[in-house]
């Protein structure tokens, strides 16, 4: 694959999915930092970071789904 194409697709993915990617990276980073400061082994830190990122992703998806339900349908339905 052409490098410019790969970078372009990656940037498009990040721009579209930023509301999900930012909490994932933030949770993983904070978990990793906290684990290393606590003196944990790298595998323990990795496990905690993956779990924190998964939890952050689930929370973001639930919040987005609830917000979409609260806004109601996007079409003007007259009964």
C-alpha positions in Angstrom: 0.0 0.0 0.0 1.2 3.5 -0.8 2.4 5.4 2.2 0.5 8.5 1.4 -2.7 6.5 1.0 -2.2 4.7 4.3 -1.5 8.0 6.1 -4.6 9.6 4.5 -6.8 6.7 5.5 -5.4 6.8 9.0 -6.0 10.5 9.3 -9.6 10.1 8.0 -10.3 7.4 10.5 -8.9 9.4 13.4 -10.9 12.5 12.3 -14.1 10.5 12.2 -13.6 8.4 15.3 -11.9 11.0 17.5 -14.7 11.1 20.1 -14.1 7.4 20.7 -10.3 7.3 20.2 -9.4 10.2 22.6 -11.0 8.5 25.7 -9.4 5.2 24.8 -6.0 6.7 24.6 -6.5 8.8 27.6 -7.7 5.9 29.8 -4.9 3.7 28.6 -2.3 6.4 29.2 -3.5 7.3 32.7 -3.7 3.6 33.6 -0.2 3.0 32.3 1.3 6.0 34.1 -0.4 5.0 37.4 0.7 1.5 37.1 4.3 2.4 36.4 4.3 4.9 39.3 3.0 2.2 41.6 5.8 -0.1 40.6 3.8 -2.7 38.8 5.2 -5.1 36.2 4.8 -4.1 32.5 2.3 -7.0 31.8 0.2 -5.8 34.8 0.3 -2.3 33.4 -0.7 -3.5 29.9 -3.6 -5.5 31.3 -4.9 -2.5 33.3 -4.5 -0.2 30.3 -6.4 -2.5 28.0 -9.2 -2.9 30.6 -9.3 0.9 31.2 -9.5 1.6 27.4 -12.2 -1.0 26.9 -14.2 0.5 29.8 -13.8 4.0 28.5 -15.0 2.9 25.0 -18.1 1.2 26.5 -18.9 4.3 28.5 -18.5 6.6 25.4 -20.8 4.3 23.3 -23.5 4.2 26.1 -23.4 8.0 26.5 -23.6 8.6 22.8 -26.5 6.1 22.5 -28.5 7.7 25.4 -27.9 11.2 23.9 -29.2 10.0 20.5 -32.3 8.6 22.1 -32.9 11.8 24.1 -32.7 13.9 20.9 -35.5 11.7 19.3 -35.9 11.0 15.6 -34.3 13.3 13.1 -37.3 13.4 10.8 -40.4 15.4 11.3 -43.1 12.7 11.9 -46.7 13.9 12.2 -49.2 11.4 13.5 
